[in-house]
Amino acid sequence: EGYYYAPPPPPPGYNPRPPGYGGPGYGSNPFWNGAPTGVNQRIDFMQDRITSAYRYGRISPRQSADANRELNFIRSEDQRLRYQSGGHLRPEDRDYLQGRLDNLGQRLNWFQQG
């Protein structure tokens, strides 16, 4: 039996979603055009964005590797959290994963602009 990390509960009033989250296109940033809102769909969307950004030279091999490493961690956390909760994500776990995806998306967008 191993040790499992469970994210702490968010503080009262915490909102992990940036302005425009969940709406069509996630605000005015074209990076988010067509982005879904579900965790698994966002993981797939992010994988496509990473692959495309690398293929077209918008991010370096190192940036691609870093982004894929984080995305793989998010995938494993999703599986672990679902396993611990009988196959479903608790709202706080969903917020944790969405926050990780938000951060990865912001970093990837920043890589492409920098």
N, C-alpha and C positions, 0 to 999 in steps of 0.2 A: 504494500500500500504506500502510495506516495503522498506528497503534500500537494494540495491544490490551492492556487491563488483565487480568492473570490474578491472581486472589486468591492471597495467600501461603498456604502450607500452615498448618493450625492447629497450635498448640503441642501437645506430648504431653499426653494426658489431657483435652483440650478437648472439651466437650460443648455444642453450640449449642442443644440442645433443652431447654426448660424442664421442670420436674417435671410429669409427667402427659402429656408429649408423645407423640403417637401412640396414646394410649388413647382409648376412647370419651369424647367430650366434652372432651378435653384438661383433665382435672382438674375442679374444681368451678365454674369460670368459665363462665357460660351463653353468653358470646360465642362459645366454641369448640364449642358443641353442634352435632353433625353434621359437624364439620370432617374432611376427608379427610387422608391423609398424603402423597400424591404431589404433586410440585411443580406440575404443570399443574392438577391438581384443586384444590390449595390456592390457586392464582392465581385460578381461577374462583370459588371460595368467597369469597375476599377481595374480589373485584369485587362480588359479590352483597351482601356485608356493607357495603361502602362505599356502594353505591347505595341500599340500604335505610336506612342511618343518615342519609344526606343527605335522602332522600325524607320521612322521618318527623321531620326537624328535630333529630336527635340530634347532628349535627355541622354546622358552619358551611360556607358555600360555600368559604371558604379552606381549611378542614381537608379537605374533600372533594377539592379541587384538589391539595393537597399529597399526600394519600394516593394519588390516581390517578396523579400524576406518579411517585411511588416505585414503584407497581405496574407502570407502563409501563416503568420502568427495569429492574425485575426480569424482566419479559417479554423485553426486549431482551437482557439478560444470559443468560437461558435459551437463547435462539436462538443467540447468539454462542458460548456455551460448547458447545452441542451441535454446532454447525458445526465448531468447532475439534477436536472429539473424534469426528468421523465419525458424528454423528447421535445419540450417546448422552452422558449426563452421567457424568463420573467421580465417584466417591464424594465427593471433596473439593469438587467443584463443586456437587454436590447439597447438601452441608452448608452451603456458602456461600449458596446460594439459599434454603435452608430458614431459615437464620439471618436473612436479610433479611426473609423473610416473617414470622418470629417477631417481629422488631422492629417491623414495620409493624402487625402485629396488636396488639401491646402498646400502641403509640401510638394506634391507632384505639380500642381499649378505653378507654384513658386519656382520650381526647377525649370519649367518650360519658359518662364518669363525672364529668368536670370541668365 
